[in-house]
Amino acid sequence: MKFGVDPTSPDIHLGHCVVLMKLRAFQDAGHTVVLIVGDYTARVGDPSGRDATRPILSPDELEANARTYEEQAFTVLDRERTELRHNSEWLAMKSDELFGLIRRFTVARLLEREDFTQRMRRDEPISALELLYPVLQGYDSVAVRADVELGATDQKFNLLFARDVQSSFGVPEQSILTMPILVGTDGTRKMSKTYGNSVGVTDSPEEMFGKLMSIPDEAMDQYYRLLLARTLDPKAHPGEAKRELARALVERFHHADGAAAAEARFDQLHVRGDVPDDVEDAVVRASGPNGAVHLPAVLADNFGLSRSEARRLIDQGGVRIGGSAVEAGTLDVPSAELDGQVLQVGKRRHARVRIVSED
């Protein structure tokens, strides 16, 4: 039972877990999973589902990502029934061996994949390395003699092409199983950290609960089917169904106490609108004219925003001082109005401002 992943990101999100959970079900039925970390293929870049060439990470970045990915994968997989491999073990081959592998396949066959067809229609470039990716990934199945390979639906071409690679080496062809792609918290695009719509398995309980409560109602049925392995009761109230989903997933990746605390904090912030009990202090110097404070600078320094982002949030009504929305266009605030007040950005970020005078 083979599953391969390139360590192009350090974090696993719930979208990755759809396949990982199916693998765990096979493990529970007695199968062994071969988890292949694509430390070599990641240097090439998988074109699946991409409309442009994927940026290549440095060897140090790939190694660091691989370490964290392996750790996080075992929050779902059974370590005792997992064989961990890196495809650099067999793909770091001599040039004559590589040429011998490549010459088995035609460019015409490789160009059949839909991603390439779409890019050629738009007259967009396709690198020679991208053409090689299915060949290299397919050779993984030869190296481990895979009998079954799992992947997301956007991996269908790669999984099927691996059968061609196996056949060319006289190895029995694998069966494939594809899993649906989980939509992100925006309800439109697939879950991806790049799109800012992901829920990471290492997110804090509070952050995970809050993100799951933001999922559009239309996406709930998919989340229930793919992450909880059951159907959503059509009579269930959407809010209660989201709470049930959030509790179950936070408990799975953290613990029951963490799920209960996360729900209580969610209610505190978003239902009752209370200020959190554990608001951190933001020490601010009154350096403006007449002791005023430049609000975009405070937001940038304490909430990780750029000043332009801070100004945009102010204009959109996304910044509050002491519970009241800051008026659009406000840049400088008298220190007396800000000192000791809770500064709020969006729904979940707070800081209590402490003003200190310039020496």
Secondary structure, 3 states (H helix, E strand, C coil): CEEEECCCCCCCEHHHHHHHHHHHHHHHCCCCEEEEECCCHHHCCCCCCCCCCCCCCCHHHHHHHHHHHHHHHCCCCCHHHEEEEECHHHHCCCHHHHHHHHCCCCHHHHCCCHHHHHHHHCCCCCCHHHHHHHHHHHHHHHHCCCCEEEEEHHHHHHHHHHHHHHHHCCCCCCEEEEECCCECCCCCCECCCCCCCCCECCCCHHHHHHHHHCCCHHHHHHHHHHHHCCCCCCCCCHHHHHHHHHHHHHHHHCCHHHHHHHHHHHHHHHHCCCCCCCCCEEEEEECCHHHEEEHHHHHHHHHCCCHHHHHHHHHCCCEEECCEECCCCCCEEEHHHHCCCEEEECCCEEEEEEEEECC
